[in-house]
């Protein structure tokens, strides 16, 4: 009968355990010197060797001829424990035996001396699954155990174990195994099993295992079932993953905000049988690598997953910022978590990609942060923050409208007095040279010298920092006596400009142009409308009223 690789190649001695030398050396020394504890607690993530080390320790304490703390694996005790024929070494699953009655039965049985070996060993796996009553029933025998008894508890969730249990155990924390060690172990197993495993295939299997050697062996077993050479492409095809190259291409399209191409690329991955959750997970992992490279460029190389090409990472670094990458990673995490309850995983993933391409679709603070980031980038590159208003269409001469009999003729008199012309100041530059202000602050010329602001605007911009220039274009200035009032479009513009640096530049340039000392005042709003503007608005409204008037 075929035996799975992770069972067949389970370590039988402490020397065979990889990646946990800080634990195996201590246990070997305790066995060799006879300084054994009555209770051990092994903690760590799945597949890191907790249950394996517990079984090796059970053999080592009962071995008739230990070799440097390792079991000999040849004596009757080792062979009986390995085969499971000795009832003195018991392995319990607390997930299915978590009641107080199970622990009471264990406690009543534990007081008897072992029949075939020197010490009776109880291995309780997933001990955090025990109920509170079961923990309390186990507490007494852990506190005062018989001389022949050893408890080995294993758990993946240490925070769920009662403190009274923790204080009576020697705790050993198992670490995730490094990908390089997993890849070396996979290559060794593949050579013994006559499996054609390529180095790049071993590397990607080690990365996918996430520090668990058992998971890596299971993945190798799955890929070996298809036969042939197991390289990176075969692994990705067998496991339904997108691969580092295709994931990097998809992220590059997202960073370039090419939503159409990104959706087409995702469609090709979906049609090719790639799992939606796996694709989003790989995007999240790539974003994590880019964040680490951006925040810790010198010492962060050891933190990278190692699954992506360095040239691809450098190309993506040039297209991204840490702020956007953090937002993308958070969005991918939320979407991946919601896929478990989704009714249409593909649609949710496509919506996530669209939001990654354009953060304004999120409808939250991420959209606002993205707009501010693009604005600051445009300002830094010298691009105007707001486009110039489009030219107004050519005026069309309206057709003459018939005059009703009951309306005074003087309302339609063509010989109206001309409107007052806008004053022209001596220092006002030609209108062709003036830069148009943003639409939000285009107002009529106010009482006071507003033309001076337009004449000096370019001088202001040349003497302030780059990130302040676009904000100056969103303001209007009004000079009255010795005060220049700078009317800002909104509070954000006011906060960015009301600094000592900008104030000093405006006062110096304006004073030189006006020939007197001028101080600057910042306000939010627009200059006051000129006298007679309300009357003109009234006449315009009256004209609109008669535009729709027809004679029956």
C-alpha positions in Angstrom: 0.0 0.0 0.0 1.3 3.4 -1.0 2.3 5.6 1.9 2.3 9.4 1.7 5.7 11.1 1.6 5.2 13.2 4.7 4.5 9.9 6.7 7.2 7.9 5.0 9.9 10.5 5.5 8.9 11.6 9.1 12.2 12.0 11.1 13.0 9.2 13.5 15.7 10.9 15.5 16.5 14.4 16.6 19.3 14.6 14.1 16.8 14.2 11.2 14.7 17.2 12.3 15.6 20.3 10.3 15.1 23.9 11.2 14.5 23.3 15.0 18.1 22.9 16.2 17.4 25.2 19.2 14.9 22.6 20.5 16.5 19.3 19.4 19.9 20.1 21.0 18.2 20.9 24.3 16.1 17.7 24.3 19.1 15.5 23.3 21.1 17.0 26.2 18.3 16.4 28.7 17.9 12.8 27.6 21.7 12.2 27.6 22.1 13.7 31.1 18.9 12.2 32.5 17.5 15.7 33.5 14.0 15.1 32.1 11.0 17.2 33.0 7.6 15.6 33.8 5.7 17.9 31.4 6.6 19.5 28.1 4.6 22.0 26.0 5.4 22.2 22.2 4.0 25.3 20.4 4.2 26.5 16.9 2.5 26.6 13.5 1.4 23.5 11.6 4.0 21.2 10.0 7.0 22.4 12.0 7.7 19.1 13.9 5.8 19.3 17.2 4.3 15.8 17.1 7.4 14.4 15.5 9.6 15.6 18.2 7.2 14.4 20.8 7.3 10.8 19.4 11.1 11.0 19.2 11.3 12.1 22.8 9.0 9.3 23.8 11.4 6.8 22.1 14.5 8.5 23.5 13.5 8.3 27.2 12.6 4.6 26.8 15.5 3.6 24.5 17.7 0.9 25.9 20.9 2.2 24.1 20.5 5.9 23.3 23.2 7.5 21.1 24.0 11.0 22.3 20.4 11.6 23.3 19.0 10.1 20.1 17.0 6.8 20.1 18.8 3.9 18.5 15.7 2.9 16.6 16.8 -0.8 16.8 16.0 -1.9 20.4 12.6 -3.6 21.3 11.4 -0.4 23.0 12.1 1.8 20.0 10.6 -0.7 17.6 7.5 -1.3 19.7 6.9 2.5 20.2 7.4 3.1 16.4 4.9 0.4 15.4 2.4 1.5 18.0 2.3 -1.9 19.7 3.1 -0.6 23.2 0.2 0.8 25.1 2.5 2.7 27.5 3.0 5.5 24.9 -0.4 7.0 24.2 -1.2 9.7 21.6 -4.5 11.5 22.2 -6.2 14.0 20.0 -7.7 16.7 22.3 -10.0 17.9 19.4 -12.1 14.7 19.7 -11.3 13.8 23.4 -11.8 17.1 25.0 -14.3 16.3 27.7 -13.7 16.1 31.4 -14.6 12.4 31.4 -11.8 11.6 28.9 -9.2 13.3 31.1 -10.5 11.6 34.2 -10.1 8.2 32.5 -6.5 9.2 31.5 -5.7 10.3 35.0 -7.0 7.1 36.5 -4.9 5.0 34.1 -1.7 7.1 34.4 -1.0 6.1 37.9 -0.1 2.5 36.9 3.5 1.6 36.1 4.4 0.9 32.5 4.4 -2.7 31.4 6.9 -2.7 28.6 9.0 0.4 28.9 10.7 2.5 31.6 8.3 5.5 31.4 4.7 6.0 30.4 4.3 8.9 28.0 1.1 10.7 27.1 1.2 12.9 23.9 -1.8 15.2 23.8 -2.1 16.9 20.5 -4.1 20.2 20.0 -4.3 20.5 23.8 -6.0 24.0 23.5 -9.2 22.2 22.5 -9.7 20.8 26.0 -12.6 22.3 27.9 -12.0 24.3 31.1 -13.2 21.4 33.2 -10.9 19.0 31.4 -8.0 21.4 32.0 -8.8 21.5 35.7 -8.9 17.7 35.8 -5.5 17.5 34.1 -4.0 20.1 36.4 -3.7 17.9 39.5 -1.7 15.1 37.9 0.5 17.7 36.1 1.3 19.2 39.4 2.2 16.0 41.2 2.8 13.2 38.6 4.2 9.8 39.4 7.9 9.2 38.7 7.3 7.0 35.7 5.0 9.6 33.9 5.8 12.2 31.2 3.2 14.5 29.5 4.0 16.1 26.2 1.4 18.7 25.1 1.3 20.2 21.6 -0.7 23.1 20.4 -0.9 25.7 17.6 -2.8 28.3 19.7 -0.8 28.9 22.9 -3.0 31.8 24.1 -5.9 29.3 24.7 -3.9 27.2 27.2 -4.6 28.1 30.8 -1.8 29.9 32.7 -1.9 27.2 35.4 -1.0 24.6 32.8 1.7 26.8 31.2 3.4 27.3 34.6 3.9 23.6 35.1 5.4 22.8 31.7 8.7 23.3 29.9 7.8 25.3 26.9 9.5 24.9 23.5 8.5 27.2 20.6 8.9 25.7 17.1 9.8 28.2 14.4 8.8 28.2 10.7 11.4 26.5 8.7 13.3 28.6 6.2 12.6 28.1 2.5 16.2 27.2 1.7 16.2 24.3 4.2 12.8 23.1 3.0 14.1 23.1 -0.6 17.2 21.2 0.3 15.1 18.6 2.1 12.7 18.2 -0.8 15.6 17.7 -3.2 17.0 15.0 -0.9 13.6 13.2 -0.7 13.1 13.5 -4.4 16.5 11.9 -5.1 15.7 9.0 -2.8 12.2 8.5 -4.3 13.6 8.9 -7.9 11.4 12.0 -8.5 12.7 14.4 -11.2 12.5 17.6 -9.2 14.1 20.7 -10.7 15.8 23.3 -8.5 13.2 26.0 -9.4 10.4 23.6 -8.7 11.9 22.9 -5.2 12.2 26.6 -4.6 8.6 27.4 -5.4 7.3 24.4 -3.4 9.3 25.6 -0.4 7.9 29.1 -0.8 4.3 27.8 -1.0 4.8 25.6 2.1 5.0 28.8 4.3 7.5 27.3 6.7 5.8 23.9 7.1 7.8 20.9 5.9 4.8 18.6 6.0 3.0 20.9 3.6 6.0 20.9 1.3 6.1 17.1 1.2 2.4 16.9 0.5 2.7 19.4 -2.4 5.7 17.4 -3.8 3.6 14.2 -3.5 0.7 15.9 -5.5 3.0 17.2 -8.2 4.8 13.9 -8.6 1.5 12.1 -9.3 1.4 13.8 -12.8 4.8 12.3 -13.7 7.6 13.9 -15.7 10.0 16.6 -14.6 8.7 18.8 -11.8 9.8 22.4 -12.6 8.3 25.7 -11.6 5.9 25.7 -14.6 4.6 22.2 -13.8 4.1 23.1 -10.1 2.1 26.2 -11.0 0.0 24.2 -13.5 -0.7 21.4 -11.1 -1.6 23.6 -8.2 -3.6 26.1 -10.2 -1.4 29.1 -9.4 -0.7 32.2 -11.6 3.1 32.2 -11.2 5.5 35.0 -10.3 5.8 36.3 -13.9 2.1 36.5 -14.6 1.4 38.0 -11.2 4.0 40.7 -11.7 2.5 41.5 -15.1 -0.9 41.8 -13.6 0.3 44.1 -10.8 2.2 46.2 -13.4 -1.0 46.8 -15.4 -2.8 47.7 -12.1 -0.1 50.2 -11.1 -0.3 51.8 -14.6 -4.1 52.1 -14.0 -4.8 50.2 -17.2 -8.1 48.7 -16.1 -9.0 47.2 -19.4 -5.7 45.3 -19.9 -5.7 44.2 -16.2 -9.2 42.7 -16.6 -8.2 40.9 -19.8 -5.0 39.5 -18.1 -7.1 38.3 -15.2 -9.6 36.7 -17.6 -6.8 34.8 -19.2 -5.6 33.5 -15.8 -9.2 32.5 -14.9 -9.8 30.7 -18.2 -6.5 28.9 -17.7 -7.8 27.4 -14.5 -6.1 29.6 -11.9 -7.8 29.9 -8.6 -9.3 33.3 -7.9 -8.2 33.3 -4.3 -4.7 32.2 -5.2 -4.3 35.0 -7.7 -5.4 37.6 -5.2 -3.1 36.0 -2.6 -0.1 36.2 -4.9 -0.9 39.8 -5.6 -1.0 40.5 -1.9 2.3 38.7 -1.4 3.9 40.8 -4.2 2.6 44.0 -2.7 4.2 42.9 0.6 7.6 42.4 -1.0 7.4 45.8 -2.6 6.4 47.5 0.7 9.4 45.9 2.4 11.7 47.0 -0.4 10.4 50.5 -0.2 10.5 50.8 3.6 13.7 48.7 4.3 15.8 48.8 1.2 19.0 47.7 2.9 18.1 45.1 5.5 14.8 43.9 4.2 16.0 41.4 1.7 15.9 38.6 4.2 12.2 39.3 4.8 11.2 38.9 1.1 9.4 35.7 0.0 12.0 35.1 -2.7 9.4 34.1 -5.3 9.7 37.1 -7.6 12.5 38.2 -9.9 14.6 41.1 -8.8 14.4 42.8 -12.1 10.6 42.6 -12.0 10.6 44.1 -8.5 12.8 47.0 -9.5 10.4 47.7 -12.5 7.4 47.7 -10.1 9.2 49.9 -7.6 9.4 52.7 -10.1 5.7 52.6 -10.7 4.5 52.5 -7.1 4.6 54.4 -3.8 4.5 52.9 -0.3 1.2 54.7 0.4 -0.5 53.1 -2.6 1.0 49.7 -2.0 -0.3 49.7 1.6 -3.8 50.6 0.4 -3.7 47.9 -2.2 -2.5 45.3 0.3 -5.3 46.2 2.7 -7.9 46.1 -0.1 -6.6 42.7 -1.3 -6.7 41.3 2.2 -10.4 42.4 2.7 -11.4 40.9 -0.7 -9.6 37.6 0.0 -11.3 37.3 3.4 -14.7 37.9 1.8 -14.3 35.3 -0.9 -15.2 32.6 1.5 -18.8 33.9 1.7 -19.0 35.2 -1.8 -21.7 34.1 -4.2 -19.6 35.1 -7.3 -15.9 34.9 -6.6 -14.9 36.0 -10.1 -17.1 39.1 -10.0 -15.8 40.1 -6.6 -12.2 39.7 -7.8 -12.8 41.8 -10.9 -14.4 44.5 -8.9 -11.3 44.4 -6.6 -9.0 44.8 -9.6 -11.1 47.8 -10.8 -10.8 49.5 -7.4 -7.1 48.8 -7.4 -6.7 50.5 -10.8 -8.8 53.5 -9.7 -9.1 54.2 -6.0 -11.8 56.8 -6.5 -14.2 53.9 -7.0 -13.7 52.9 -3.4 -15.9 55.7 -2.0 -13.9 56.0 1.2 -10.9 57.8 2.5 -8.7 55.7 0.2 -10.2 57.6 -2.8 -9.4 61.0 -1.2 -5.8 60.0 -0.4 -5.3 58.8 -4.0 -6.5 62.1 -5.4 -4.3 64.1 -3.0 -1.3 61.9 -4.0 -1.9 62.4 -7.7 -2.2 66.2 -7.1 1.0 66.3 -5.1 2.8 64.3 -7.8 1.5 66.7 -10.5 2.7 69.7 -8.5 6.1 68.2 -7.9 6.4 67.6 -11.7 5.4 71.2 -12.4 2.0 70.2 -14.0 -0.8 72.7 -13.3 -3.1 71.3 -10.6 -6.3 72.3 -12.5 -6.7 72.6 -16.3 -7.4 75.9 -17.9 -11.1 76.5 -18.6 -12.2 75.6 -22.1 -12.8 78.4 -24.6 -16.4 79.6 -24.7 -18.2 78.8 -27.9 -18.8 81.6 -30.4 -21.8 83.7 -29.6 -24.8 83.2 -31.8 -26.9 86.2 -32.7 -30.4 85.5 -31.4 -33.3 86.0 -33.7 -35.5 89.1 -33.1 -38.4 88.3 -30.8 -41.9 89.8 -31.5 -43.0 92.4 -29.0 -46.2 91.9 -27.1 -48.8 94.7 -27.1 -49.2 94.8 -23.3 -45.5 95.2 -22.6 -43.8 98.7 -22.5 -41.7 99.2 -25.5 -38.8 100.7 -23.6 -37.9 97.2 -22.2 -37.0 96.2 -25.7 -35.3 99.4 -26.7 -32.1 98.6 -28.5 -30.6 102.0 -27.5 -29.8 101.0 -24.0 -27.0 102.8 -22.2 -23.7 100.9 -22.6 -22.4 98.9 -19.7 -19.5 100.5 -17.8 -16.2 99.3 -19.1 -13.8 97.4 -16.8 -11.1 99.7 -15.6 -7.6 99.2 -16.9 -4.7 99.8 -14.6 -1.4 101.2 -15.6 0.5 98.3 -14.3 -1.8 95.6 -15.6 -0.1 93.3 -18.2 -1.8 92.5 -21.5 -4.7 90.1 -21.2 -3.0 87.7 -23.5 -0.2 87.2 -21.1 -2.3 86.7 -18.0 -2.8 83.1 -16.9 -6.4 82.0 -16.4 -7.5 81.3 -12.8 -9.2 78.0 -11.9 -13.0 78.0 -12.6 -13.7 77.7 -8.9 -12.4 81.3 -8.2 -13.2 83.1 -11.4 -15.1 86.2 -10.3 -15.8 89.7 -11.5 -13.1 92.3 -11.0 -13.6 93.6 -7.4 -13.3 97.1 -6.0 -9.6 97.6 -5.4 -6.6 96.5 -7.4 -7.2 92.9 -8.4 -5.3 93.2 -11.7 -2.0 93.5 -9.8 -2.4 89.9 -8.6 -2.6 88.6 -12.2 0.5 90.7 -13.2 2.6 89.4 -10.3 1.4 85.8 -10.2 4.3 84.4 -12.2 6.8 86.1 -10.0 5.0 84.6 -6.9 5.2 81.1 -8.4 8.9 81.4 -9.4 9.9 82.3 -5.8 7.9 79.8 -3.8 8.3 76.0 -3.4 7.2 73.8 -6.2 4.3 72.3 -4.2 2.8 75.7 -3.5 2.7 77.0 -7.1 -0.5 75.2 -8.1 -2.3 76.5 -4.9 -1.4 80.1 -5.8 -3.2 79.6 -9.1 -6.3 78.8 -7.1 -6.3 82.2 -5.5 -7.2 85.9 -6.3 -5.5 88.9 -4.7 -7.1 92.2 -3.9 -4.9 95.2 -3.0 -6.5 97.9 -0.9 -4.3 100.6 0.7 -1.4 98.7 2.4 -3.1 95.3 2.6 -3.1 92.5 0.0 -6.0 90.2 0.6 -5.4 86.7 -0.8 -8.8 85.0 -1.5 -8.3 81.2 -1.3 -10.7 78.8 -3.0 -11.1 76.6 0.1 -9.6 75.8 3.5 -7.1 73.3 2.1 -5.6 76.0 -0.1 -5.6 78.4 2.9 -3.7 76.0 5.1 -1.1 75.2 2.5 -0.3 78.9 1.7 -0.6 80.5 5.1 3.1 79.9 6.0 5.9 82.3 6.8 7.7 81.4 3.6 4.8 82.2 1.3 3.8 85.3 3.2 7.3 86.7 3.0 7.5 86.2 -0.7 4.1 87.7 -1.4 4.8 90.8 0.8 8.2 91.4 -0.8 7.1 91.1 -4.4 3.9 93.1 -3.9 5.7 95.9 -2.0 8.2 96.2 -4.8 5.5 96.4 -7.4 3.2 98.8 -5.5 6.0 101.1 -4.3 4.9 100.9 -0.6 5.0 98.4 2.2 2.2 95.8 1.8 1.2 93.1 4.3 -0.7 90.0 3.2 -4.0 88.6 4.7 -5.3 85.2 3.7 -9.0 84.6 3.6 -11.4 81.9 2.1 -13.8 83.1 -0.5 -13.9 85.5 -3.5 -13.5 89.3 -3.8 -16.6 91.3 -3.4 -18.7 91.9 -6.4 -18.6 95.5 -8.0 -21.3 98.0 -7.4 -24.3 97.6 -9.7 -23.8 93.9 -10.1 -27.1 93.1 -8.4 -29.0 95.4 -10.8 -27.3 93.8 -13.8 -28.3 90.3 -12.5 -31.9 91.5 -12.2 -31.9 92.7 -15.9 -30.4 89.4 -17.0 -33.0 87.5 -15.2 -35.7 89.6 -16.8 -34.3 88.9 -20.2 -34.4 85.2 -19.6 -38.0 85.5 -18.6 -39.0 86.9 -21.9 -36.8 84.5 -23.9 -39.6 81.9 -23.6 -42.4 84.3 -24.2 -44.5 83.7 -27.3 -47.5 85.6 -28.8 -50.6 83.5 -29.2 
